Amino acid sequence: GYQIKLETAMALCTPNAKRAALIVVDAQVDFVDEKGSMTTKDARSIIPLINKLKKGVKWTVVVLSQDSHPKDHISFLETHANDPEARETGMKKVGNRVQKLWPTHCVKGSEGEKLYSELKARIMGLTFAVDPHRFCL
């Protein structure tokens, strides 16, 4: 996995800037937890770093993205289970585009969609919904 020392990360975080944002992308159970459907080796090791960065710098804004899909999303391999070519190649032609297929993940309302429990985050403010039928490339 990719490792970065806390001191290096803090030095890169210009706390004297007039505006600074911390953007945390998809720190969710399906991507971080060892039992998640799309976990990455050592993904959990980044969570303490995120927590320390969040606490150690006065951020203008902290943004947390959260992946979310309907259970039959076009990008899920399982959605195309009856298509031998899609199962073999992991790709599906949809219109004039080719869609990469992924394991089912971050299904709306599922445990895997939730933010990882060790992430110290207060959810408040704005929520933006994205069209669930758009392509995931």
Protein Blocks (a to p, Z undefined) as FASTA:
>chain_A
ZZddfklmmmmnomkbmbdcdddehiafklmpmkbmkbcehklmmmmmmmmmmmmpccfb
dcdddddddfkbfklmklmmmmmklmmnopacehjbccdddddehiehiaklpccfklcc
ddehjdddddfkbccZZ
